[in-house]
Every structure is written in structure tokens, then in C-alpha cells.
């Protein structure tokens, strides 16, 4: 199993250039699970879905700091517990 973690730093810096590099790097690595920090998700845009594409089942933490998981298989149940 290949696992990766990445702080995407939201859309700060030169996002268009960083986006290209991140998409290419993730495509080359082909991780089975990716944990992201500082991700952006709005009603119109999901940064992690944008980076990973349709082969992943992206889930977002629904409280606290913006975090997301991108597993290739669906995640069942809560994956972030308060106080940990």
C-alpha cells in the first residue's frame, strides 16, 4: 500500500503552477491513500477532487482545520474523532 501526505497550502502562492506539479506528482506516485492538510472545499470547488481526479473517494473533515483523505476505496464511518 502506498500512502502519501501533503499540505496543499490552500490556493496560496502560485496555485496554477503548483496545481500542475501536484497533479503530475500524484499521478506518478499513484498512492492508495493520501492525507491532505489545508485543503479548500466550497460549494463550487473541491481542491482534492481537482488534484486526484475520479479514481479516489475523497472525504473531508467536517470540523476544525481543513483536512481531507483521498483513498482509492470508499471510507465507512467517521475518520476524525474530536480530542485526538
N, C-alpha and C positions, 0 to 999 in steps of 0.2 A: 504494500500500500504506500502510495506517495502522498505525503502531507506537506502543505506549504502554509506559511502565514505571511501576511503582508499588511502594512499600514499604508493605505492608499492616499492618505493625507487629503481627503475630500477631493475637491476640484481645484485645490490651490496650486500655485506655481504655474507652469505652462502645461495645463491639463491636456490639450490636444496632442502635444508631443509625448507626454508621459503615458497617455492612454494608448497610443500606438505601440510603445515599447512594452507596456504591461500586457496588452493583448497578445503580442508576439511571444513574450516570455512565458506566459501561462499556456499558450498553445504548445510551445516547445516542451515545457515541463510535464504537461498532461497529468497534473495531480489528481488523486482520487478525492481529496478533501482539501479545501482552502479555507482558512480563517482570516477574516479581514477586520481591520480596525479603521476607524474614522471614515466609514463609507457613507455615501449620500443616497437617500431614498426619499422621493417625493411622490405626489400623485401622478406626475408626468415622467419621472425618470428614476431608474434603478441602476446605480453605478455598477453594482456587482453583476447583475444580469448583462449589462453592457459589456463588461470585461470578459465574462465567462462564456456567454452565449447560451444556446438552448440545451446543451448537454448536461447542465447542472441543475440541481433542485435547491435554489437559493432560499435561505430563511434569514430573517433579521431579528435581532434582539428588540423587543418592544418596550424596553425601559432602559434608562441610564445612557451610557455612552453608545455612539453608533457602531455596532458590530454586526457582522454577518458571517454565516457559514455557507460554503458552496460545495456540498457533497455531490457525487455522481448519483448516489442512491437517495431516495426520499428520507427525511428525518421525521421520526414519530415522537410526539410529545415535546414538552418544554426542554430546551437545551441550555438555558441560562437560569440559574437559581439565584434569588436575592441573597445577599450577605456572603457570597463566596468570592 
